C-alpha cells in the first residue's frame, strides 16, 4: 500500500536505513552523490554513499571492505 507523503520530503516510516557493504565500486547503482570518505562516527574513515530505494526511502551504504 502506498502511504501518503509530502512531495520532495522523506517518505513516512523508515525513511533512511544504513547498510554495510564490502565495496561501493562493485555495485552498479545510481548514487545520489558520489561515494565519499567520512571521518566522523560511525564511519571512521570509511566511504559512504546514498541511493534511493524502491519506495523513495534513502539507503545509506557504508563501505567496510
N, C-alpha and C positions, 0 to 999 in steps of 0.2 A: 504494500500500500504506500502510495506517495504521501508523505507528510507535508502539510503546508509550511511555507517558509517565506522569507523576505528576499527579494531579488538582490544579488550582489553580496549577501551575507552568508555566513556558515549555515548549513542545514541544521534542523533541530536534532537533538540526541547527541550521540558521539560524533562530533564534527572533526576531530583530529585524533589520529592514532599513530604512535611511533613504533616502528618495526626495525629490528636489527637485520641487516643483510650482509652477506660476505663481500660483495663487490658492486658498487654503483655502476661501474663501467660495463659489467656483464649484463646489465638489464637494459632492454630496448624500450625505454619509457620516455614520454614527453614530460620532462621536468618543468615545474613552474618557473624555477630559476636553476641555473647550472649547479651541480654539486660544489659545495664549498667547505673548507675546513672551519670548524667551530671550536673555540678554545674553552668556552665556559662549560660548566656541568650541565647535562650529563655527558656531553660529547668528548671532552678531554682530548682535543686534537684530532678527532675523527671527522671525516667528511659526512655531510648530511645534505639531503635534497628532499623536496616535497612534490608530490603528484596529486592530481585529482582522482578520487576513487569513483566507482560507478554510480554512487548515489549523491555525488557532489561533495563528499567528505574529503578531507585532506589526509594523505598518508605520508607521514614523515619517515624517510628511510635513513637509517644511521648505519654507516659502513663499519663493520667490525673485523673484516678480514685482513 
